[in-house]
Amino acid sequence: MSQLRQVSSSIGEPAKSSKLTWSDTVQIVVQLTIKAYQAMYEDFIAQRDWEENVFTIRLGEDYLRPIAFDHEYPVFVSIRQKIHTDDMKSGEQATIEAKEIDMLLYGSWEQDYHKKRFIWEAKRIGDKKINPAYSHLNSEYVNEAIYRFIRREYADRLDDAGVLGYVLAGEIKNIVNDVNQCMSTIHKNPPLPRSNHLQMTAPINNFQHIYQSHHIRTDNTTIKLHHLFLAFNFS
């Protein structure tokens, strides 16, 4: 897979030229997320015992949101947003059952932003060879992250979405191998074939830990997931 191109170097101003495509949006979002992570990494603020939501809030609110808003093509970032169904809006379903998206981003140029928005699901993850307790985190990565897109809970009718893996410890290549192995051994959901395995892609801005996977959803449409494994210099 070729490296994501720098959108700003090849596309004119959205208001003066053609509208940015969904593919452009995905490229911008991935680039901006990596840039925000790298800034957070340099600040030495992350703690290994943080809850998943703390990682997401700090990354999204303190780093990604200002970087994204100041981009040549401004991107808006929403953290932990509730998704309300039509049944909730009609009073037929309790709003307390609303699912919560970890992070979503949409471009300022996108008029149909309530439908075309990139969603990041986030999970803590680690190398079970270092700590056996991390084994359940790897299976949760499949059951509670990847499968949420397969079941169309998130990003329905969109071709792309992503998963952020907050690495607690260990070699990322070992973690990815564990995730791929979990796909064939999980019990909470149907096992997934090798064609669903995470595959490494080209680095972006000196960031190496980028993977992609392809899945068939419950309505037989396909989705591409972009995976960023974010390791930190824990104090």
N, C-alpha and C positions, 0 to 999 in steps of 0.2 A: 504494500500500500504506500503510495507516495505521500510525502509530507504535506500537511495542510499548508496551502499557499497563504501568503500575506494578502488579505483582501484589500487593504487600503492601497496597495501598490498597483492594483489592476482594475479597480472598479471606481467609477466616477461618483460624484455626490448623488445620494439617492434622490434628492429633491430635483436635481437637474438632469439626471440620467435615468436609466432603467432601475426599477426597484430591486433591492438585494433579494436574492433567492433564498430558499430555506437552506440550501447547502452552504451559502455564504454565512447565514446566521449561525449554523452549527460550527463552522470554522472559527468565527469570531468568538463564540462562547468558549470553546475549548482553549483557544489562545489566551483569552482573558483570565480564565480560571487558573491556568498554569502560572500566569504572571502573578496573580494574587497569592497563590500558594507559595511561590518563590519568595515573595516579600514577607509573608508570614513566617516562613522558615528562617529567614535571615534575622528576624526579631527575637528568636529564642523564647517564644511565649508559651508554646504548647506543653501540656502536661500529660504524661501517660495515663493518668487515672481520670482524665476528663470523660464525661459522658459523651456519647455520639453527638447530641444536640449542641454541646458546648463547642466542639470542633466546628460544626456547621455555622453556628452563630458568629463565632470569631472570624472564620474565613469569609463568610458571606457579607456580614455587616461591616466589619472593620477593614477588610482588604478588597474584596471583589466589588462591592457596591461603588465605592469612590473611583476605582480604576475603570470600571465599566461605564460609569456615567461620563467620565472625562475622555472616553475613547472617541476617535474621529467619527464613528457612527455610534452614538450613545446607546447603551444597553441598560435596561432597568432590571434590578435584582430584587426578588421577593423571597423572604426566608420563612419557612414553616407555615405555609399558607394552607388554610382549610379549603377543601373542595366540596362544594355543596351540589347535590344531585337535584334533578327536577322534582323528585318525590319530596325532598326536603323543602324545596321552594313552595310546594303546594301544601305542605303540612302533613303529608302522608308518611313521612319518615322522620325519625328524631334527628335533629341536627347534631346531637352528641356523637352520632355515628359517622360524622364526616371524616374522611381520610385527610391526612396532612402531608403535603409535599415538602420535602426537606428544602429544596431550593429550585426556583424557576427563574428563567431569564427570557426577556423578549426585547426585540429591537424597537427603537423609537420610530423607525420607518415602517413598522408593521401595523397596518390598520386593523388587521384581523388578529390582534395580539392575544385575545382571550382564547383563541384556538391554536395559534402558531407560537408556541413558547417552548423553550428547551427546558427539560426537567432533569435535575440531578437528584438521584436517590443516594443516600450516604450510609456507610456502615463502617464500624471499627473492624479491624481484621489483623491477624498476626500469624506468625510461623509456629505451627503446632510442635515443631521439633525443639523449639526453645521453651514453649510453655504449652503443655497438653490442653490447658483450659481454652486456648485459642481455637481448638478444633471446632467447637460449636459456632464460633464466629464465622468460620469459613462456610459451614453449611447454611448459616443464616444469610450469608452473602448471596447464595443461590435462592433459598426459599423466600427470603423477605426483601430482596432487592431485584434480582433478575426476574423472578417469577411475578413480581408486581407489574412488570411491563408485559410479560407473556399473557397474563390474565386480563390485560387491558385496564387495570386499575388506574394507571398513569399513561400519559402520552398516546392515548387512543387516537388513531387516524394520523399519527405522525410517523415519519420514517426513521427518526433518530431520537435517542435519549441517552442518559449516561448514569454511571455509578461512580461515586467517589469512595475510595477505600482508605480510611485513616489507619496507617500502618503502626501498630503498637510496638512490634519488634520483629526482627528476622529479615531474611533475604526475600525480596519480592518475587524472584523467580520460583522459589519454593512455595510461596503463598499462592501464586497463580496456578502452579501444578496442583496444589491441594484443592483449589476452587474447581478446577477442571475435573479432578477425580470425584469431588462431591456430586457433580452433575449426574454421574452414573450410579451413585449409591444413596441418594436422598430418599426419604420415605414419606415426608410430608406432602410432596408433590410428585408427579410422574418423573422418572429419570429422563435426562436429556441426552441425546446422542452426541458423538464427537464433533459433529458439524456445528454444535453450539459452543465449542470450547473457545476460550479467550486466546486471541492471537496478537502478538506484539506488532506495533506499527512504528513508523519512523518518528524519531524524536522531534520535539518542538522547543525552540528556545533553550537548548541544552537539557531539556527534561526527557529522560529516557523511558519512564515507566508508563507508557501509553499502550493500551490494548483495545481491540475491538472484538465484538462477538455478534453473531447473527442468529435470530430466533424467529420461529413461527408462532404467532399469537393464536389465541383460542378461536379467532374468526378467520384463521388461515392467511392473514396478512403477515408480512415480515417486518421486523424492526431491527435496526442496527444500534447496538449499545456501545458507547464510548466509555472506557474504563480508565480512570486516573488513580494510580496508587501513590498516596501522599505520605511519605516518611518524614519524620520530624527529628530535630536535634533536641530531644527532651533534656531538660535541666535536672 
